[in-house]
C-alpha cells in the first residue's frame, strides 16, 4: 500500500495538467466554433424558446400585457366543439389551409420525376452536355421573386403567354390566378418548373454516375432492355437518393408556399392558395398581430413535420438503404 501511494498521488496531480494540455490543444478549434455557436444560440435557440413560451400566451404585439392562456391557443387551433350543426372545428381556416398545403405538395413527386428525367437526359458524355446541365440548373439560382413575378405575368388571363399559346390552338385558357379551381395547379406548375432542374437533378445525377457499369453489363448479358435495366438496376440503385429527396421535399412542402402565394396570389382567391406558413405570417404580422396564436401555429407545424419525417424515416429508411 505504501508503494502505491506515491503513484496514485502523482496520477492525481498530473490529471489537471493533462486536462489543461487538451484544452490548449483544442483551443483553436473552440475559437473557430465560437462565432457559429454564439450565432446559433442568439438567432436559433433563444428565438425558439421564446416562441414556445409565447405559444402559451394571448399576446398581441400592439398590446403591452402578455396573458398566459395555457393550451388555449392549441385547443382553439386544432380542437373541435359541438354546435347546432354538429361537430365543427374551432379554427376551420387552419384545416382548410392545411389542405391547401397538402394539395400543393402534390408537386413533390412530380418534381422528383422531372428531376430524374433530366438527370437521365444529361447523364451522357456528349460535347456541350455541361451547357445543358447549367441551363437546367439556372432557375434554381435565379432570384426567386423575379421568377415568380415572371410566372405571374405568364399566367395573366388576357395577355399572359400561356393563354395566348392555348388560344393559338383553339383553347380558351382559364383565369389561372383568380380561379379557385386553377390557382393551386398554377402554383404546382411553377414549383415543379423551379425544382426540376435544381438540387434534386444534381443528386440524381451523382447517384447515376455512382452506379457500377458492371451491373448494366450483367443486365445486358441477361437480355434486359432499357426499361428492364432501369427498373432492375437504375431505380433500386437510386433508392438512397430518392429517399433523401422525398424526405427533404416533404419537409420543404410543409414549410413552403409562402413566396409563391405572397407574390402571385396574395393567398387568394378566397384563401385557396394560403398555406400554413402564409397563415402564420397573416396571423402574427399582417394585420392581426396575434403573436401568441401565430407561435402556436408554428409549433403545430413543427410537430406535424417532425411526425411525418419520423414516419417516413421509420418505414422508408430500410428499403432505401437495402435493410428491408
C-alpha positions as CSV (number, residue, x, y, z in Angstrom):
1,X,0.0,0.0,0.0
2,X,2.8,2.4,0.8
3,X,4.4,1.7,-2.6
4,X,1.2,2.5,-4.4
5,X,0.5,5.8,-2.6
6,X,3.1,8.0,-4.4
7,X,2.0,6.6,-7.8
8,X,-1.7,7.4,-7.1
9,X,-0.9,10.9,-5.9
10,X,1.3,11.5,-8.9
11,X,-1.5,10.4,-11.2
12,X,-4.0,12.7,-9.5
13,X,-1.5,15.6,-9.7
14,X,-0.9,15.0,-13.4
15,X,-4.7,14.9,-14.3
16,X,-5.2,18.7,-14.2
17,X,-2.1,19.1,-16.4
18,X,-3.5,16.7,-18.9
19,X,-6.8,18.5,-19.0
20,X,-5.1,21.8,-19.5
21,X,-3.0,20.4,-22.2
22,X,-6.0,19.0,-24.0
23,X,-7.8,22.4,-23.7
24,X,-4.8,24.2,-25.2
25,X,-4.6,21.6,-27.9
26,X,-8.3,22.2,-28.9
27,X,-8.4,25.9,-28.1
28,X,-8.1,27.0,-31.8
29,X,-11.0,24.7,-32.7
30,X,-13.1,26.1,-29.9
31,X,-12.3,29.6,-31.1
32,X,-13.3,28.8,-34.7
33,X,-16.6,27.2,-33.4
34,X,-17.4,30.1,-31.0
35,X,-18.9,32.5,-33.6
36,X,-21.2,29.8,-35.0
37,X,-22.1,28.7,-31.5
38,X,-23.0,32.2,-30.4
39,X,-25.0,32.8,-33.6
40,X,-26.9,29.5,-33.1
41,X,-27.8,30.4,-29.5
42,X,-28.7,34.0,-30.3
43,X,-30.6,33.5,-33.5
44,X,-31.9,30.0,-33.2
45,X,-32.1,28.6,-29.7
46,X,-33.3,31.7,-27.9
47,X,-36.0,32.6,-30.5
48,X,-37.2,29.0,-30.4
49,X,-37.5,29.1,-26.7
50,X,-39.3,32.5,-26.8
51,X,-41.7,31.3,-29.5
52,X,-42.5,28.2,-27.4
53,X,-43.3,30.4,-24.4
54,X,-45.4,32.8,-26.5
55,X,-47.4,29.9,-27.9
56,X,-49.0,29.6,-24.4
57,X,-49.9,33.2,-24.2
58,X,-52.5,35.6,-25.7
59,X,-50.3,38.4,-26.8
60,X,-51.0,41.0,-29.5
61,X,-47.9,42.9,-30.4
62,X,-49.6,46.3,-30.0
63,X,-50.7,45.4,-26.6
64,X,-48.1,45.6,-23.8
65,X,-49.6,42.9,-21.5
66,X,-48.9,39.2,-22.1
67,X,-51.7,37.0,-20.8
68,X,-51.0,33.3,-20.1
69,X,-53.7,31.0,-21.6
70,X,-52.0,27.6,-21.2
71,X,-53.1,25.3,-24.0
72,X,-55.9,27.6,-25.1
73,X,-54.2,28.5,-28.4
74,X,-53.7,24.9,-29.3
75,X,-57.3,23.9,-28.4
76,X,-58.6,26.8,-30.5
77,X,-56.3,25.8,-33.4
78,X,-56.8,22.0,-33.7
79,X,-59.7,21.4,-31.4
80,X,-63.4,20.7,-32.3
81,X,-66.6,21.6,-30.5
82,X,-70.3,20.7,-30.8
83,X,-72.5,23.3,-32.4
84,X,-76.1,23.3,-33.6
85,X,-74.9,21.8,-36.9
86,X,-72.9,19.1,-35.2
87,X,-69.1,18.8,-34.7
88,X,-67.2,21.8,-36.0
89,X,-63.6,22.9,-36.0
90,X,-62.7,25.7,-33.6
91,X,-60.5,27.2,-36.4
92,X,-61.8,25.9,-39.8
93,X,-59.3,28.2,-41.6
94,X,-56.4,26.1,-40.2
95,X,-57.7,22.8,-41.6
96,X,-58.5,24.5,-45.0
97,X,-55.0,25.9,-45.2
98,X,-53.6,22.6,-44.2
99,X,-55.5,21.0,-47.1
100,X,-54.0,23.7,-49.4
101,X,-50.6,22.8,-48.1
102,X,-51.0,19.1,-48.7
103,X,-52.5,19.7,-52.2
104,X,-49.6,21.9,-53.2
105,X,-47.3,19.1,-52.0
106,X,-48.5,17.0,-55.0
107,X,-45.7,18.9,-56.8
108,X,-43.1,16.9,-54.7
109,X,-43.4,13.6,-56.6
110,X,-43.9,15.5,-59.9
111,X,-40.7,17.4,-59.4
112,X,-38.9,14.2,-58.4
113,X,-39.9,12.5,-61.6
114,X,-39.0,15.6,-63.6
115,X,-35.6,15.8,-61.9
116,X,-34.9,12.1,-62.5
117,X,-35.8,12.5,-66.2
118,X,-33.5,15.5,-66.6
119,X,-30.7,13.6,-64.8
120,X,-31.1,10.7,-67.1
121,X,-31.1,13.1,-70.1
122,X,-27.8,14.8,-69.1
123,X,-26.1,11.7,-67.9
124,X,-24.2,11.2,-71.1
125,X,-20.7,12.0,-72.2
126,X,-21.6,14.3,-75.1
127,X,-20.0,17.5,-76.3
128,X,-21.6,20.5,-74.7
129,X,-23.5,18.5,-72.1
130,X,-22.2,20.8,-69.3
131,X,-24.0,23.7,-71.0
132,X,-27.3,21.9,-70.8
133,X,-26.7,21.0,-67.2
134,X,-26.1,24.6,-66.4
135,X,-29.2,25.7,-68.3
136,X,-31.4,23.3,-66.4
137,X,-29.9,24.5,-63.1
138,X,-30.3,28.2,-63.8
139,X,-33.9,28.6,-62.4
140,X,-32.7,27.4,-59.1
141,X,-30.0,30.2,-58.7
142,X,-32.2,32.9,-60.2
143,X,-33.8,35.4,-57.9
144,X,-37.0,33.7,-56.6
145,X,-39.1,36.9,-56.5
146,X,-38.2,37.8,-60.1
147,X,-39.0,34.3,-61.3
148,X,-42.4,34.3,-59.5
149,X,-43.2,37.8,-60.9
150,X,-42.4,36.5,-64.4
151,X,-44.7,33.5,-63.9
152,X,-47.5,35.8,-62.7
153,X,-47.3,37.7,-66.0
154,X,-47.3,34.4,-67.9
155,X,-50.4,33.3,-66.1
156,X,-52.3,36.5,-66.8
157,X,-55.7,35.8,-68.2
158,X,-55.6,38.3,-71.0
159,X,-52.0,39.0,-72.0
160,X,-50.3,36.0,-70.5
161,X,-48.1,33.9,-72.7
162,X,-49.7,30.6,-71.6
163,X,-53.3,31.6,-72.5
164,X,-52.1,33.1,-75.8
165,X,-50.4,29.8,-76.6
166,X,-53.6,28.0,-75.8
167,X,-55.7,30.3,-77.8
168,X,-53.4,29.7,-80.8
169,X,-54.6,26.1,-80.8
170,X,-58.2,27.0,-80.2
171,X,-58.3,26.5,-76.4
172,X,-59.7,29.3,-74.1
173,X,-57.3,29.4,-71.2
174,X,-58.7,29.9,-67.6
175,X,-58.1,32.9,-65.4
176,X,-55.3,30.9,-63.6
177,X,-54.5,33.0,-60.6
178,X,-58.1,34.3,-60.0
179,X,-59.8,31.0,-60.1
180,X,-60.2,28.8,-57.0
181,X,-60.0,25.7,-59.3
182,X,-56.9,26.7,-61.2
183,X,-54.8,28.8,-58.7
184,X,-53.3,25.8,-56.9
185,X,-52.5,23.8,-60.1
186,X,-50.8,27.0,-61.4
187,X,-48.6,27.2,-58.3
188,X,-47.7,23.5,-58.6
189,X,-46.6,24.1,-62.2
190,X,-44.3,26.9,-61.0
191,X,-42.9,24.8,-58.2
192,X,-42.2,21.8,-60.5
193,X,-40.5,24.0,-63.1
194,X,-38.2,25.6,-60.5
195,X,-37.3,22.4,-58.7
196,X,-37.0,20.0,-61.7
197,X,-33.5,21.1,-62.7
198,X,-32.3,22.1,-59.3
199,X,-30.5,20.3,-56.5
200,X,-32.6,17.2,-57.0
201,X,-31.3,16.8,-60.5
202,X,-27.8,17.1,-59.2
203,X,-28.4,14.5,-56.5
204,X,-29.9,12.1,-59.0
205,X,-27.1,12.8,-61.5
206,X,-24.5,12.0,-58.8
207,X,-26.4,8.8,-58.0
208,X,-26.5,7.7,-61.6
209,X,-22.8,8.3,-62.1
210,X,-22.0,6.1,-59.0
211,X,-23.9,3.1,-60.3
212,X,-21.3,0.4,-61.2
213,X,-21.3,-0.2,-65.0
214,X,-20.8,-3.9,-64.4
215,X,-24.5,-4.1,-63.3
216,X,-25.6,-2.8,-66.7
217,X,-23.3,-5.2,-68.5
218,X,-24.7,-8.1,-66.5
219,X,-28.2,-7.0,-67.3
220,X,-27.4,-6.7,-71.0
221,X,-25.9,-10.2,-71.0
222,X,-29.1,-11.4,-69.5
223,X,-31.0,-9.9,-72.3
224,X,-32.5,-6.9,-70.4
225,X,-33.7,-4.0,-72.5
226,X,-33.5,-0.3,-71.5
227,X,-36.7,-0.4,-69.5
228,X,-35.8,-3.6,-67.7
229,X,-32.3,-2.2,-66.9
230,X,-33.9,0.9,-65.5
231,X,-36.4,-1.0,-63.4
232,X,-34.0,-3.6,-62.1
233,X,-30.7,-1.7,-61.9
234,X,-31.1,2.0,-62.1
235,X,-34.1,2.6,-59.9
236,X,-33.0,0.3,-57.0
237,X,-29.5,1.8,-57.0
238,X,-31.1,5.3,-56.7
239,X,-33.2,4.3,-53.7
240,X,-31.0,6.2,-51.2
241,X,-31.1,9.4,-53.3
242,X,-34.9,9.0,-53.8
243,X,-35.4,8.6,-50.0
244,X,-33.3,11.7,-49.2
245,X,-35.0,13.8,-51.9
246,X,-38.5,12.7,-50.9
247,X,-37.8,13.4,-47.2
248,X,-36.5,16.9,-47.9
249,X,-39.3,17.5,-50.3
250,X,-41.9,16.6,-47.6
251,X,-40.2,18.9,-45.1
252,X,-39.9,21.7,-47.6
253,X,-43.5,21.2,-48.8
254,X,-45.0,21.6,-45.3
255,X,-42.9,24.8,-44.7
256,X,-43.1,26.2,-48.2
257,X,-45.7,28.0,-50.3
258,X,-45.2,31.4,-48.8
259,X,-43.2,33.2,-51.5
260,X,-45.4,31.9,-54.4
261,X,-48.6,32.8,-52.6
262,X,-47.4,36.2,-51.5
263,X,-46.1,37.3,-54.9
264,X,-48.5,35.6,-57.2
265,X,-51.9,35.4,-55.5
266,X,-51.7,37.1,-52.0
267,X,-53.1,33.8,-50.7
268,X,-56.3,34.1,-52.8
269,X,-58.6,33.7,-54.4
270,X,-60.8,33.1,-51.3
271,X,-57.8,31.7,-49.4
272,X,-57.4,28.9,-51.9
273,X,-53.6,29.3,-52.1
274,X,-53.0,30.2,-48.5
275,X,-50.6,27.6,-46.9
276,X,-49.8,27.1,-43.2
277,X,-46.6,29.2,-43.5
278,X,-48.7,32.0,-45.1
279,X,-51.3,31.7,-42.3
280,X,-48.6,32.2,-39.7
281,X,-47.5,35.4,-41.5
282,X,-51.1,36.7,-41.7
283,X,-51.8,35.8,-38.1
284,X,-48.6,37.1,-36.4
285,X,-47.6,40.0,-38.6
286,X,-50.0,41.1,-41.3
287,X,-53.0,42.9,-39.8
288,X,-53.9,40.6,-36.8
289,X,-50.6,40.8,-35.0
290,X,-51.6,37.8,-32.8
291,X,-48.1,36.7,-32.0
292,X,-49.1,34.1,-29.4
293,X,-51.5,32.4,-31.7
294,X,-49.0,32.6,-34.6
295,X,-46.4,30.9,-32.5
296,X,-48.9,28.2,-31.6
297,X,-49.5,27.6,-35.4
298,X,-45.7,27.5,-36.0
299,X,-45.2,24.9,-33.3
300,X,-48.1,22.7,-34.5
301,X,-46.5,22.9,-37.9
302,X,-43.2,21.8,-36.4
303,X,-44.7,18.9,-34.6
304,X,-46.5,17.9,-37.8
305,X,-43.3,18.0,-39.9
306,X,-41.4,16.0,-37.2
307,X,-44.1,13.3,-37.0
308,X,-44.3,12.9,-40.8
309,X,-40.5,12.8,-41.1
310,X,-40.2,10.2,-38.3
311,X,-42.8,8.0,-40.0
312,X,-41.1,8.4,-43.4
313,X,-37.7,7.6,-41.8
314,X,-39.1,4.6,-40.0
315,X,-40.8,2.9,-43.0
316,X,-38.6,4.3,-45.8
317,X,-35.1,4.0,-44.4
318,X,-34.9,0.2,-44.5
319,X,-35.9,-0.2,-48.1
320,X,-33.8,2.8,-49.2
321,X,-30.7,1.5,-47.6
322,X,-31.3,-2.1,-48.5
323,X,-32.0,-3.2,-45.0
324,X,-35.6,-4.4,-45.6
